[in-house]
Amino acid sequence: MITNHPSGKQASYHSGFVAIVGRPNVGKSTLVNRIIGQKIAIMSDKPQTTRNKIHGVYTTERAQIVFLDTPGIHKPSSKLGEHMIRSAESALSEVDAILLLVDVSEGLGGGDRYIINMLKQSEAPVVLVLNKIDKVHPEELLPIIAQYKGLHDFDQIIPVSALEGNNVQTLLDELTAYLPEGPQYYPDDQITDHPEQFVCAELIREKILHLTREEIPHSIAVEIESMSKGANDVVQIGAVIYVERDSQKGIVIGKRGALLKEVGRMARTDIEHLLGSRIFLELWVKVKKDWRNHDRVLKDLGFRDE
């Protein structure tokens, strides 16, 4: 595919798919959102936040990069966890390049070593991204880089701060070199291939993760039951929050419904920004006993092996 370069010269167009892998909570979703310029992947300080591969689309006049933000690779304790690991591993077989994201503020861990050994089987180029450089002194980076170089012959090593945006554009420029010449897969203004309902459900789940603790975060699933445009172009959304036990239902609702109201208020702001419209959001909380271990329920909630 040939495009016009801003200078007036013709240049080849490059496009491809890039997987972002790493331990839970190293900043994968933060990086995707920074690159895309809009929140499509939810962020939380709790591990294993991402459950599905999030396709974020970055488009320029010269290239289009489709990012797969995979679930954090961890030891699974439920069928949902097993799905998350399969989802992450399958992403590695369908991409043109892989970004291994690590948290330099935490140091090299067993989880990092496990993923690096797994990536040695991949034929795709692997770029090591040292994230959260805003949390360490620059002099600390060289020994960290040397440590990782001793484990694998990475195609490139790039330090960034996904939160602050430091060096992210350099990463994008370097990534383009690994992409083959090819067509533009998505329109210029498309930033994800997920339907709006999926992103809305994830934004609601993010607010629950933010406001709850202990066993609640991993017991939560959100399903959009209805979404339609009503009077004055107000989008009416009905969403169900699933928990595993009756006691969890009470926690999510909160005293006199206070916590659920706050979830709705916070989610409404993000969803209105996403849709560019005013919304009316209704939330219900229902119990699905041990839903994380029921194949049928997982499929109903969208957790399907591809």
C-alpha positions as CSV (number, residue, x, y, z in Angstrom):
1,M,0.0,0.0,0.0
2,I,1.4,3.4,-1.0
3,T,0.6,6.6,0.9
4,N,1.7,10.2,0.4
5,H,4.4,11.3,2.8
6,P,4.0,14.7,4.4
7,S,7.1,15.9,2.4
8,G,5.3,15.1,-0.8
9,K,7.3,11.9,-1.4
10,Q,5.5,8.5,-1.6
11,A,6.3,6.0,1.2
12,S,5.3,2.5,1.9
13,Y,2.6,1.9,4.5
14,H,3.3,-0.5,7.4
15,S,0.8,-2.2,9.6
16,G,0.7,-5.1,12.0
17,F,-0.1,-6.5,15.4
18,V,1.9,-6.1,18.6
19,A,1.3,-8.0,21.9
20,I,2.0,-6.3,25.2
21,V,2.9,-9.0,27.8
22,G,4.1,-8.8,31.4
23,R,3.4,-9.6,35.0
24,P,0.2,-8.3,36.5
25,N,0.2,-4.6,37.5
26,V,3.3,-3.5,35.5
27,G,1.4,-0.9,33.6
28,K,0.2,-2.6,30.4
29,S,-3.2,-0.9,30.3
30,T,-1.7,2.4,31.2
31,L,0.6,2.1,28.2
32,V,-2.2,1.2,25.8
33,N,-4.3,4.2,27.0
34,R,-1.3,6.5,26.7
35,I,-0.7,5.4,23.1
36,I,-4.3,5.5,22.0
37,G,-5.0,8.8,23.8
38,Q,-8.2,7.6,25.4
39,K,-9.2,5.1,28.0
40,I,-10.1,1.8,26.4
41,A,-8.3,-0.5,29.0
42,I,-9.2,-0.2,32.6
43,M,-6.5,0.7,35.2
44,S,-6.2,-0.4,38.8
45,D,-3.6,-0.9,41.4
46,K,-5.0,-4.4,41.9
47,P,-3.3,-7.3,39.9
48,Q,-5.1,-9.2,37.2
49,T,-7.3,-6.3,36.2
50,T,-7.3,-7.1,32.5
51,R,-9.3,-10.2,31.6
52,N,-9.6,-10.0,27.8
53,K,-7.2,-9.1,25.1
54,I,-7.8,-5.4,24.4
55,H,-7.2,-4.3,20.8
56,G,-6.1,-0.7,20.7
57,V,-5.5,0.9,17.3
58,Y,-2.8,3.5,16.8
59,T,-2.9,5.1,13.3
60,T,-0.6,7.6,11.6
61,E,0.0,8.6,8.0
62,R,2.8,6.0,7.7
63,A,1.6,3.1,9.8
64,Q,-1.1,1.4,11.8
65,I,-0.2,-0.6,15.0
66,V,-2.9,-2.8,16.5
67,F,-2.0,-3.5,20.2
68,L,-3.1,-6.5,22.2
69,D,-3.1,-5.7,25.9
70,T,-3.0,-9.2,27.3
71,P,-4.0,-10.3,30.8
72,G,-1.1,-10.4,33.3
73,I,0.6,-13.8,33.2
74,H,0.2,-15.5,36.6
75,K,-0.5,-18.9,38.2
76,P,-4.3,-19.4,37.7
77,S,-6.6,-20.4,40.6
78,S,-9.9,-20.7,38.7
79,K,-11.3,-21.4,35.2
80,L,-11.4,-17.6,34.7
81,G,-7.7,-17.5,35.5
82,E,-7.0,-20.3,33.1
83,H,-8.8,-18.4,30.4
84,M,-6.7,-15.3,31.1
85,I,-3.5,-17.3,30.7
86,R,-4.6,-18.9,27.4
87,S,-5.6,-15.5,26.2
88,A,-2.2,-14.1,26.9
89,E,-0.3,-17.0,25.4
90,S,-2.5,-17.1,22.2
91,A,-1.7,-13.5,21.6
92,L,2.0,-14.4,21.1
93,S,1.2,-16.6,18.1
94,E,-0.5,-14.0,16.0
95,V,1.6,-10.9,16.2
96,D,4.5,-9.2,14.3
97,A,6.2,-8.0,17.5
98,I,6.0,-8.4,21.2
99,L,6.5,-5.8,23.9
100,L,7.7,-7.3,27.3
101,L,6.7,-4.7,29.9
102,V,8.5,-4.8,33.2
103,D,8.3,-2.5,36.3
104,V,11.8,-1.2,37.0
105,S,10.8,0.1,40.4
106,E,10.1,-3.5,41.6
107,G,13.1,-5.2,40.3
108,L,13.4,-8.5,38.4
109,G,11.1,-11.2,39.8
110,G,10.3,-14.9,39.2
111,G,7.3,-13.9,37.1
112,D,9.5,-11.9,34.7
113,R,11.9,-14.8,34.4
114,Y,9.0,-17.2,33.6
115,I,7.7,-14.9,30.8
116,I,11.2,-14.3,29.3
117,N,11.7,-18.1,29.1
118,M,8.3,-18.4,27.4
119,L,9.2,-15.7,24.9
120,K,12.3,-17.6,23.9
121,Q,10.0,-19.9,21.9
122,S,8.6,-17.0,19.9
123,E,9.7,-16.2,16.4
124,A,8.5,-12.6,16.6
125,P,10.9,-9.8,17.6
126,V,10.8,-9.0,21.3
127,V,11.3,-5.4,22.6
128,L,11.9,-5.0,26.3
129,V,10.1,-2.0,27.7
130,L,11.4,-0.8,31.1
131,N,8.3,1.0,32.5
132,K,8.0,3.4,35.5
133,I,11.4,5.0,35.0
134,D,9.9,8.0,36.7
135,K,10.2,6.1,40.0
136,V,13.9,5.3,39.8
137,H,17.1,7.4,39.5
138,P,18.6,7.4,36.0
139,E,21.8,5.9,37.3
140,E,19.9,2.8,38.4
141,L,18.8,2.0,34.8
142,L,22.2,0.7,33.5
143,P,22.6,-2.2,36.0
144,I,18.9,-3.1,35.4
145,I,19.4,-3.2,31.7
146,A,22.5,-5.4,32.1
147,Q,20.5,-7.7,34.3
148,Y,17.9,-8.3,31.7
149,K,20.4,-8.5,28.8
150,G,21.9,-11.5,30.7
151,L,18.6,-13.4,30.4
152,H,17.7,-12.9,26.8
153,D,18.9,-11.3,23.5
154,F,16.2,-8.7,23.2
155,D,15.8,-7.0,19.8
156,Q,15.7,-3.7,21.6
157,I,15.5,-2.2,25.1
158,I,13.5,1.0,25.6
159,P,12.9,2.8,29.0
160,V,9.6,4.6,29.3
161,S,7.1,6.0,31.7
162,A,3.6,5.1,30.5
163,L,2.1,7.2,33.2
164,E,4.1,10.4,32.4
165,G,4.4,9.7,28.6
166,N,8.2,9.8,28.7
167,N,9.8,8.1,25.7
168,V,6.5,6.6,24.5
169,Q,6.8,8.3,21.1
170,T,10.3,6.9,20.7
171,L,8.9,3.4,21.4
172,L,6.2,3.9,18.7
173,D,8.7,5.1,16.1
174,E,10.9,2.1,16.8
175,L,8.1,-0.3,16.7
176,T,7.0,0.8,13.2
177,A,10.3,-0.6,11.9
178,Y,9.3,-4.1,12.9
179,L,6.0,-4.0,11.0
180,P,5.6,-5.5,7.5
181,E,4.3,-3.4,4.6
182,G,0.6,-3.9,4.5
183,P,-2.9,-2.3,4.4
184,Q,-4.6,-0.2,7.0
185,Y,-6.9,-2.6,8.9
186,Y,-9.1,0.0,10.6
187,P,-10.4,3.4,9.8
188,D,-8.4,6.5,10.9
189,D,-10.8,7.3,13.8
190,Q,-11.2,3.8,15.2
191,I,-9.3,3.2,18.4
192,T,-10.5,-0.3,19.4
193,D,-12.3,-3.3,17.8
194,H,-14.3,-3.9,21.0
195,P,-18.0,-2.9,20.9
196,E,-19.0,0.1,23.0
197,Q,-20.9,-2.2,25.4
198,F,-17.7,-4.1,26.3
199,V,-15.8,-0.9,27.0
200,C,-18.7,0.5,29.1
201,A,-18.8,-2.7,31.1
202,E,-15.1,-2.5,31.7
203,L,-15.3,1.2,32.9
204,I,-18.0,0.2,35.4
205,R,-15.8,-2.7,36.6
206,E,-12.9,-0.3,37.0
207,K,-14.8,1.9,39.4
208,I,-15.7,-1.2,41.6
209,L,-12.1,-2.2,41.7
210,H,-11.2,1.3,42.8
211,L,-13.8,1.5,45.6
212,T,-13.6,-2.1,47.0
213,R,-10.9,-4.3,48.4
214,E,-10.1,-7.8,49.7
215,E,-12.0,-10.6,47.8
216,I,-14.4,-8.3,45.9
217,P,-12.3,-7.3,42.9
218,H,-11.7,-10.8,41.5
219,S,-15.4,-11.8,42.2
220,I,-16.8,-9.0,40.0
221,A,-18.1,-9.3,36.4
222,V,-20.2,-6.6,34.6
223,E,-22.6,-7.2,31.8
224,I,-24.4,-4.6,29.8
225,E,-28.0,-5.8,29.4
226,S,-29.4,-2.9,27.5
227,M,-28.1,0.1,25.6
228,S,-30.3,2.4,23.5
229,K,-30.8,6.1,22.7
230,G,-33.8,7.8,24.3
231,A,-35.3,11.2,24.3
232,N,-33.0,14.2,23.8
233,D,-30.3,11.8,22.5
234,V,-29.7,10.5,26.1
235,V,-28.1,7.0,25.9
236,Q,-29.9,4.7,28.4
237,I,-27.7,1.9,29.7
238,G,-28.7,-1.0,32.0
239,A,-25.9,-2.9,33.5
240,V,-25.7,-5.9,35.9
241,I,-22.9,-6.4,38.3
242,Y,-22.3,-10.1,39.2
243,V,-20.8,-11.2,42.4
244,E,-20.3,-14.7,43.8
245,R,-21.8,-14.5,47.3
246,D,-24.6,-12.7,49.0
247,S,-22.2,-11.0,51.4
248,Q,-20.4,-9.5,48.4
249,K,-23.7,-8.1,47.1
250,G,-24.1,-6.1,50.3
251,I,-20.6,-4.8,50.1
252,V,-21.0,-3.6,46.4
253,I,-24.3,-1.9,47.2
254,G,-23.0,-0.3,50.3
255,K,-24.8,1.3,53.2
256,R,-28.1,2.7,51.9
257,G,-26.8,2.1,48.4
258,A,-24.0,4.6,48.8
259,L,-21.2,2.6,47.2
260,L,-23.3,1.6,44.2
261,K,-24.3,5.2,43.6
262,E,-20.7,6.3,43.7
263,V,-19.8,3.6,41.2
264,G,-22.6,4.9,38.9
265,R,-21.5,8.5,39.3
266,M,-17.8,7.8,38.5
267,A,-18.6,5.4,35.6
268,R,-21.1,7.9,34.1
269,T,-18.4,10.5,33.7
270,D,-16.0,8.1,31.8
271,I,-18.8,6.6,29.6
272,E,-20.1,10.1,28.6
273,H,-16.6,11.0,27.5
274,L,-16.3,7.7,25.6
275,L,-19.7,8.1,23.8
276,G,-19.7,11.8,23.5
277,S,-23.3,11.8,24.8
278,R,-25.2,12.3,28.0
279,I,-26.2,8.9,29.5
280,F,-28.7,7.5,32.0
281,L,-27.1,4.6,33.8
282,E,-28.9,2.0,35.8
283,L,-27.0,-0.6,37.9
284,W,-28.2,-3.8,39.4
285,V,-26.2,-6.3,41.6
286,K,-26.9,-10.0,41.2
287,V,-25.3,-13.2,42.7
288,K,-24.0,-15.9,40.4
289,K,-22.5,-18.5,42.7
290,D,-18.9,-19.3,42.0
291,W,-19.2,-17.9,38.4
292,R,-15.5,-17.9,37.8
293,N,-15.5,-21.7,37.7
294,H,-18.6,-22.3,35.4
295,D,-17.8,-22.6,31.7
296,R,-21.3,-21.6,30.6
297,V,-21.4,-18.5,32.7
298,L,-17.9,-17.5,31.5
299,K,-19.0,-17.9,27.9
300,D,-22.1,-15.8,28.6
301,L,-20.0,-13.1,30.0
302,G,-17.7,-13.0,27.0
303,F,-14.8,-15.1,28.2
304,R,-14.3,-17.3,25.1
305,D,-11.2,-19.0,23.8
306,E,-10.5,-17.8,20.3
